[in-house]
Amino acid sequence: MSLHYAGIDSAITDLEAHAATMHNAMTQLKDYLDGKINVELVGDFSVAAGALSQQLHNSDETMGKKIVAAHQALTEIRNVIKDADMRASSHFDHVAG
């Protein structure tokens, strides 16, 4: 029975892993840029780095919201398949019994 939604479980796991990897990469780059502003980067370069750092933060938040929505959608799909599988199993048990 679980084979019907094993692919969705795998997709959920992959989504979580890739989301964590992307979040960590964005956070590291943002932290790196923030550490360089007004230290190694001054003037226009500092302003540009600050703008990029803020854009990374905004993109990370947007990505996080979309990943949560995708996770919820995959979970709902999994639950529907599981429910249909259980109903079919109960039906066949009733018919066979």
mmCIF file of the C-alpha atoms, coordinates in Angstrom:
data_MODEL
# 
_entry.id   MODEL 
# 
loop_
_atom_site.group_PDB 
_atom_site.id 
_atom_site.type_symbol 
_atom_site.label_atom_id 
_atom_site.label_alt_id 
_atom_site.label_comp_id 
_atom_site.label_asym_id 
_atom_site.label_entity_id 
_atom_site.label_seq_id 
_atom_site.pdbx_PDB_ins_code 
_atom_site.Cartn_x 
_atom_site.Cartn_y 
_atom_site.Cartn_z 
_atom_site.occupancy 
_atom_site.B_iso_or_equiv 
_atom_site.pdbx_formal_charge 
_atom_site.auth_seq_id 
_atom_site.auth_comp_id 
_atom_site.auth_asym_id 
_atom_site.auth_atom_id 
_atom_site.pdbx_PDB_model_num 
ATOM 1  C CA . MET A 1 1  ? 0.000   0.000   0.000  1.00 0.00 ? 1  MET A CA 1 
ATOM 2  C CA . SER A 1 2  ? 2.740   2.486   0.854  1.00 0.00 ? 2  SER A CA 1 
ATOM 3  C CA . LEU A 1 3  ? 4.342   2.030   -2.563 1.00 0.00 ? 3  LEU A CA 1 
ATOM 4  C CA . HIS A 1 4  ? 1.628   4.211   -4.108 1.00 0.00 ? 4  HIS A CA 1 
ATOM 5  C CA . TYR A 1 5  ? 2.821   7.285   -2.255 1.00 0.00 ? 5  TYR A CA 1 
ATOM 6  C CA . ALA A 1 6  ? 6.467   6.410   -1.657 1.00 0.00 ? 6  ALA A CA 1 
ATOM 7  C CA . GLY A 1 7  ? 7.415   8.725   -4.540 1.00 0.00 ? 7  GLY A CA 1 
ATOM 8  C CA . ILE A 1 8  ? 5.604   11.615  -2.879 1.00 0.00 ? 8  ILE A CA 1 
ATOM 9  C CA . ASP A 1 9  ? 7.352   10.911  0.421  1.00 0.00 ? 9  ASP A CA 1 
ATOM 10 C CA . SER A 1 10 ? 10.629  10.977  -1.477 1.00 0.00 ? 10 SER A CA 1 
ATOM 11 C CA . ALA A 1 11 ? 9.660   14.270  -3.152 1.00 0.00 ? 11 ALA A CA 1 
ATOM 12 C CA . ILE A 1 12 ? 8.846   15.797  0.238  1.00 0.00 ? 12 ILE A CA 1 
ATOM 13 C CA . THR A 1 13 ? 12.188  14.658  1.650  1.00 0.00 ? 13 THR A CA 1 
ATOM 14 C CA . ASP A 1 14 ? 14.053  15.977  -1.403 1.00 0.00 ? 14 ASP A CA 1 
ATOM 15 C CA . LEU A 1 15 ? 12.199  19.294  -1.211 1.00 0.00 ? 15 LEU A CA 1 
ATOM 16 C CA . GLU A 1 16 ? 13.138  19.719  2.444  1.00 0.00 ? 16 GLU A CA 1 
ATOM 17 C CA . ALA A 1 17 ? 16.786  18.861  1.781  1.00 0.00 ? 17 ALA A CA 1 
ATOM 18 C CA . HIS A 1 18 ? 17.124  21.196  -1.208 1.00 0.00 ? 18 HIS A CA 1 
ATOM 19 C CA . ALA A 1 19 ? 15.315  23.977  0.635  1.00 0.00 ? 19 ALA A CA 1 
ATOM 20 C CA . ALA A 1 20 ? 17.728  23.691  3.548  1.00 0.00 ? 20 ALA A CA 1 
ATOM 21 C CA . THR A 1 21 ? 20.718  23.714  1.181  1.00 0.00 ? 21 THR A CA 1 
ATOM 22 C CA . MET A 1 22 ? 19.481  26.809  -0.667 1.00 0.00 ? 22 MET A CA 1 
ATOM 23 C CA . HIS A 1 23 ? 18.628  28.599  2.582  1.00 0.00 ? 23 HIS A CA 1 
ATOM 24 C CA . ASN A 1 24 ? 22.083  27.880  4.009  1.00 0.00 ? 24 ASN A CA 1 
ATOM 25 C CA . ALA A 1 25 ? 23.811  29.076  0.830  1.00 0.00 ? 25 ALA A CA 1 
ATOM 26 C CA . MET A 1 26 ? 21.807  32.312  0.758  1.00 0.00 ? 26 MET A CA 1 
ATOM 27 C CA . THR A 1 27 ? 22.385  32.920  4.460  1.00 0.00 ? 27 THR A CA 1 
ATOM 28 C CA . GLN A 1 28 ? 26.132  32.370  4.119  1.00 0.00 ? 28 GLN A CA 1 
ATOM 29 C CA . LEU A 1 29 ? 26.379  34.749  1.167  1.00 0.00 ? 29 LEU A CA 1 
ATOM 30 C CA . LYS A 1 30 ? 24.255  37.372  2.932  1.00 0.00 ? 30 LYS A CA 1 
ATOM 31 C CA . ASP A 1 31 ? 26.383  37.092  6.074  1.00 0.00 ? 31 ASP A CA 1 
ATOM 32 C CA . TYR A 1 32 ? 29.551  37.336  3.978  1.00 0.00 ? 32 TYR A CA 1 
ATOM 33 C CA . LEU A 1 33 ? 28.309  40.470  2.235  1.00 0.00 ? 33 LEU A CA 1 
ATOM 34 C CA . ASP A 1 34 ? 27.149  42.014  5.502  1.00 0.00 ? 34 ASP A CA 1 
ATOM 35 C CA . GLY A 1 35 ? 30.609  41.408  6.950  1.00 0.00 ? 35 GLY A CA 1 
ATOM 36 C CA . LYS A 1 36 ? 32.277  43.239  4.058  1.00 0.00 ? 36 LYS A CA 1 
ATOM 37 C CA . ILE A 1 37 ? 30.033  46.315  4.069  1.00 0.00 ? 37 ILE A CA 1 
ATOM 38 C CA . ASN A 1 38 ? 31.905  49.387  5.367  1.00 0.00 ? 38 ASN A CA 1 
ATOM 39 C CA . VAL A 1 39 ? 34.928  47.212  6.082  1.00 0.00 ? 39 VAL A CA 1 
ATOM 40 C CA . GLU A 1 40 ? 36.313  46.186  2.704  1.00 0.00 ? 40 GLU A CA 1 
ATOM 41 C CA . LEU A 1 41 ? 33.503  47.639  0.635  1.00 0.00 ? 41 LEU A CA 1 
ATOM 42 C CA . VAL A 1 42 ? 32.926  51.372  0.913  1.00 0.00 ? 42 VAL A CA 1 
ATOM 43 C CA . GLY A 1 43 ? 30.866  53.971  -0.889 1.00 0.00 ? 43 GLY A CA 1 
ATOM 44 C CA . ASP A 1 44 ? 28.885  52.757  -3.874 1.00 0.00 ? 44 ASP A CA 1 
ATOM 45 C CA . PHE A 1 45 ? 30.224  49.232  -3.445 1.00 0.00 ? 45 PHE A CA 1 
ATOM 46 C CA . SER A 1 46 ? 28.929  49.140  0.112  1.00 0.00 ? 46 SER A CA 1 
ATOM 47 C CA . VAL A 1 47 ? 25.508  50.376  -1.021 1.00 0.00 ? 47 VAL A CA 1 
ATOM 48 C CA . ALA A 1 48 ? 25.395  47.765  -3.798 1.00 0.00 ? 48 ALA A CA 1 
ATOM 49 C CA . ALA A 1 49 ? 26.413  44.996  -1.404 1.00 0.00 ? 49 ALA A CA 1 
ATOM 50 C CA . GLY A 1 50 ? 23.746  46.119  1.054  1.00 0.00 ? 50 GLY A CA 1 
ATOM 51 C CA . ALA A 1 51 ? 21.107  46.084  -1.681 1.00 0.00 ? 51 ALA A CA 1 
ATOM 52 C CA . LEU A 1 52 ? 22.199  42.620  -2.789 1.00 0.00 ? 52 LEU A CA 1 
ATOM 53 C CA . SER A 1 53 ? 22.193  41.403  0.801  1.00 0.00 ? 53 SER A CA 1 
ATOM 54 C CA . GLN A 1 54 ? 18.634  42.686  1.273  1.00 0.00 ? 54 GLN A CA 1 
ATOM 55 C CA . GLN A 1 55 ? 17.534  41.106  -2.008 1.00 0.00 ? 55 GLN A CA 1 
ATOM 56 C CA . LEU A 1 56 ? 18.988  37.775  -0.873 1.00 0.00 ? 56 LEU A CA 1 
ATOM 57 C CA . HIS A 1 57 ? 17.047  38.075  2.377  1.00 0.00 ? 57 HIS A CA 1 
ATOM 58 C CA . ASN A 1 58 ? 13.816  38.897  0.523  1.00 0.00 ? 58 ASN A CA 1 
ATOM 59 C CA . SER A 1 59 ? 14.336  36.077  -1.962 1.00 0.00 ? 59 SER A CA 1 
ATOM 60 C CA . ASP A 1 60 ? 15.018  33.621  0.842  1.00 0.00 ? 60 ASP A CA 1 
ATOM 61 C CA . GLU A 1 61 ? 11.762  34.611  2.566  1.00 0.00 ? 61 GLU A CA 1 
ATOM 62 C CA . THR A 1 62 ? 9.789   34.291  -0.679 1.00 0.00 ? 62 THR A CA 1 
ATOM 63 C CA . MET A 1 63 ? 11.386  30.944  -1.450 1.00 0.00 ? 63 MET A CA 1 
ATOM 64 C CA . GLY A 1 64 ? 10.612  29.739  2.052  1.00 0.00 ? 64 GLY A CA 1 
ATOM 65 C CA . LYS A 1 65 ? 6.925   30.601  1.667  1.00 0.00 ? 65 LYS A CA 1 
ATOM 66 C CA . LYS A 1 66 ? 6.746   28.813  -1.681 1.00 0.00 ? 66 LYS A CA 1 
ATOM 67 C CA . ILE A 1 67 ? 8.486   25.754  -0.263 1.00 0.00 ? 67 ILE A CA 1 
ATOM 68 C CA . VAL A 1 68 ? 6.019   25.625  2.624  1.00 0.00 ? 68 VAL A CA 1 
ATOM 69 C CA . ALA A 1 69 ? 3.160   25.807  0.105  1.00 0.00 ? 69 ALA A CA 1 
ATOM 70 C CA . ALA A 1 70 ? 4.717   23.059  -2.030 1.00 0.00 ? 70 ALA A CA 1 
ATOM 71 C CA . HIS A 1 71 ? 5.273   20.925  1.057  1.00 0.00 ? 71 HIS A CA 1 
ATOM 72 C CA . GLN A 1 72 ? 1.631   21.356  2.049  1.00 0.00 ? 72 GLN A CA 1 
ATOM 73 C CA . ALA A 1 73 ? 0.465   20.483  -1.467 1.00 0.00 ? 73 ALA A CA 1 
ATOM 74 C CA . LEU A 1 74 ? 2.602   17.333  -1.581 1.00 0.00 ? 74 LEU A CA 1 
ATOM 75 C CA . THR A 1 75 ? 1.366   16.328  1.860  1.00 0.00 ? 75 THR A CA 1 
ATOM 76 C CA . GLU A 1 76 ? -2.240  16.809  0.764  1.00 0.00 ? 76 GLU A CA 1 
ATOM 77 C CA . ILE A 1 77 ? -1.627  14.731  -2.373 1.00 0.00 ? 77 ILE A CA 1 
ATOM 78 C CA . ARG A 1 78 ? -0.032  12.017  -0.259 1.00 0.00 ? 78 ARG A CA 1 
ATOM 79 C CA . ASN A 1 79 ? -2.989  12.024  2.143  1.00 0.00 ? 79 ASN A CA 1 
ATOM 80 C CA . VAL A 1 80 ? -5.513  11.805  -0.705 1.00 0.00 ? 80 VAL A CA 1 
ATOM 81 C CA . ILE A 1 81 ? -3.653  8.874   -2.248 1.00 0.00 ? 81 ILE A CA 1 
ATOM 82 C CA . LYS A 1 82 ? -3.364  7.176   1.140  1.00 0.00 ? 82 LYS A CA 1 
ATOM 83 C CA . ASP A 1 83 ? -7.075  7.709   1.814  1.00 0.00 ? 83 ASP A CA 1 
ATOM 84 C CA . ALA A 1 84 ? -8.050  6.361   -1.617 1.00 0.00 ? 84 ALA A CA 1 
ATOM 85 C CA . ASP A 1 85 ? -5.750  3.400   -1.106 1.00 0.00 ? 85 ASP A CA 1 
ATOM 86 C CA . MET A 1 86 ? -7.325  2.635   2.269  1.00 0.00 ? 86 MET A CA 1 
ATOM 87 C CA . ARG A 1 87 ? -10.836 2.936   0.825  1.00 0.00 ? 87 ARG A CA 1 
ATOM 88 C CA . ALA A 1 88 ? -9.957  0.649   -2.056 1.00 0.00 ? 88 ALA A CA 1 
ATOM 89 C CA . SER A 1 89 ? -8.401  -1.847  0.336  1.00 0.00 ? 89 SER A CA 1 
ATOM 90 C CA . SER A 1 90 ? -11.491 -1.771  2.575  1.00 0.00 ? 90 SER A CA 1 
ATOM 91 C CA . HIS A 1 91 ? -13.752 -2.141  -0.449 1.00 0.00 ? 91 HIS A CA 1 
ATOM 92 C CA . PHE A 1 92 ? -11.861 -5.154  -1.754 1.00 0.00 ? 92 PHE A CA 1 
ATOM 93 C CA . ASP A 1 93 ? -11.787 -6.711  1.717  1.00 0.00 ? 93 ASP A CA 1 
ATOM 94 C CA . HIS A 1 94 ? -15.554 -6.230  1.965  1.00 0.00 ? 94 HIS A CA 1 
ATOM 95 C CA . VAL A 1 95 ? -16.175 -7.608  -1.529 1.00 0.00 ? 95 VAL A CA 1 
ATOM 96 C CA . ALA A 1 96 ? -13.839 -10.578 -0.973 1.00 0.00 ? 96 ALA A CA 1 
ATOM 97 C CA . GLY A 1 97 ? -15.142 -11.265 2.542  1.00 0.00 ? 97 GLY A CA 1 
# 
